[in-house]
Amino acid sequence: SFNFAFDVVDVYAKEDPKKIALVWCNDQGDEKILTFAELKRQSDKAANLFKNCGVKKGDAVMLTLKGRYDFWICMVGLHKIGAVAIPATHMLRAKDIAYRINKANLKMIVTIEEDGVPDEVDGACGEIEGAKPVRALVGKSTDRPDWLNFRKELEKSSTDFSRPEGDEATKNGDVLLAYFTSGTTGYPKMVK
């Protein structure tokens, strides 16, 4: 029942809370440094945010975050609830995203606000039948109709998150990540 989020991140947060877990920077000179205590706090908030959006153990969430530090907060938060993270490139077009929504039965998409990605996601949601994934933006001006402001929602989320038990507990055989192959000779294949 090993779970990296609880058995590594949260253990370091308890035993050595000031230990640096993540150093992030970008080409514009922005920097974010997270200690293990902060990563635990932020990932607990992310786990609660995802759960409040209806994401459960085994559900798939696509992350199109182009190297943002939010990617790691999402990864650890998703791992805490046993959801499947699907990292994706920002270069996908609406048809590619619609294919992934249907193939993986995506419950949520968390994406950057630039490079036209939200427009492509909206286009994909217009192409599919049935339930649409919850959509969340990461960025500075993330007020978009029918989208959540991920950082704002994360800030409001509770830090009180306990390790799931029973059927909701994670097990070693559970899928943590899924990727889509390049699809150079046909449709991309989902690899778990």
Solvent accessible surface area in square Angstrom, and as a share of the most:
residue,aa,sasa,rsa
1,S,95,0.61
2,F,117,0.49
3,N,1,0.00
4,F,98,0.41
5,A,0,0.00
6,F,19,0.08
7,D,45,0.23
8,V,38,0.22
9,V,1,0.01
10,D,21,0.11
11,V,62,0.36
12,Y,86,0.33
13,A,9,0.07
14,K,177,0.75
15,E,132,0.59
16,D,65,0.34
17,P,58,0.36
18,K,175,0.74
19,K,81,0.34
20,I,97,0.49
21,A,35,0.27
22,L,30,0.15
23,V,93,0.53
24,W,36,0.13
25,C,88,0.53
26,N,49,0.25
27,D,143,0.74
28,Q,142,0.63
29,G,65,0.62
30,D,62,0.32
31,E,114,0.51
32,K,74,0.32
33,I,86,0.44
34,L,2,0.01
35,T,40,0.23
36,F,23,0.09
37,A,39,0.30
38,E,49,0.22
39,L,13,0.06
40,K,66,0.28
41,R,97,0.35
42,Q,20,0.09
43,S,0,0.00
44,D,2,0.01
45,K,9,0.04
46,A,0,0.00
47,A,0,0.00
48,N,23,0.12
49,L,5,0.03
50,F,0,0.00
51,K,104,0.44
52,N,122,0.63
53,C,30,0.18
54,G,42,0.40
55,V,1,0.01
56,K,121,0.51
57,K,54,0.23
58,G,51,0.49
59,D,20,0.10
60,A,9,0.07
61,V,0,0.00
62,M,1,0.01
63,L,2,0.01
64,T,4,0.02
65,L,3,0.01
66,K,99,0.42
67,G,61,0.58
68,R,49,0.18
69,Y,30,0.12
70,D,1,0.01
71,F,34,0.14
72,W,127,0.45
73,I,3,0.02
74,C,0,0.00
75,M,20,0.09
76,V,11,0.06
77,G,0,0.00
78,L,1,0.00
79,H,28,0.12
80,K,0,0.00
81,I,6,0.03
82,G,5,0.05
83,A,1,0.01
84,V,15,0.09
85,A,1,0.01
86,I,2,0.01
87,P,29,0.18
88,A,24,0.18
89,T,59,0.34
90,H,47,0.21
91,M,128,0.57
92,L,18,0.09
93,R,116,0.42
94,A,17,0.13
95,K,139,0.59
96,D,35,0.18
97,I,3,0.01
98,A,8,0.06
99,Y,50,0.19
100,R,20,0.07
101,I,8,0.04
102,N,95,0.49
103,K,110,0.47
104,A,14,0.11
105,N,96,0.49
106,L,8,0.04
107,K,64,0.27
108,M,0,0.00
109,I,0,0.00
110,V,0,0.00
111,T,0,0.00
112,I,0,0.00
113,E,46,0.21
114,E,63,0.28
115,D,73,0.38
116,G,35,0.33
117,V,5,0.03
118,P,4,0.03
119,D,87,0.45
120,E,40,0.18
121,V,1,0.00
122,D,45,0.23
123,G,32,0.30
124,A,0,0.00
125,C,6,0.03
126,G,68,0.65
127,E,102,0.46
128,I,13,0.07
129,E,163,0.73
130,G,61,0.58
131,A,96,0.75
132,K,93,0.39
133,P,5,0.03
134,V,49,0.28
135,R,39,0.14
136,A,0,0.00
137,L,4,0.02
138,V,0,0.00
139,G,18,0.17
140,K,180,0.76
141,S,88,0.57
142,T,3,0.02
143,D,123,0.64
144,R,71,0.26
145,P,113,0.71
146,D,118,0.61
147,W,20,0.07
148,L,53,0.26
149,N,27,0.14
150,F,1,0.00
151,R,74,0.27
152,K,106,0.45
153,E,46,0.21
154,L,11,0.05
155,E,118,0.53
156,K,139,0.59
157,S,14,0.09
158,S,59,0.38
159,T,62,0.36
160,D,115,0.60
161,F,26,0.11
162,S,86,0.56
163,R,98,0.36
164,P,24,0.15
165,E,148,0.66
166,G,57,0.54
167,D,131,0.68
168,E,87,0.39
169,A,23,0.18
170,T,12,0.07
171,K,111,0.47
172,N,114,0.58
173,G,76,0.73
174,D,54,0.28
175,V,56,0.32
176,L,64,0.32
177,L,53,0.26
178,A,1,0.00
179,Y,111,0.42
180,F,28,0.12
181,T,56,0.33
182,S,94,0.61
183,G,25,0.24
184,T,122,0.71
185,T,142,0.83
186,G,43,0.41
187,Y,159,0.61
188,P,20,0.13
189,K,128,0.54
190,M,53,0.24
191,V,77,0.44
192,K,150,0.63
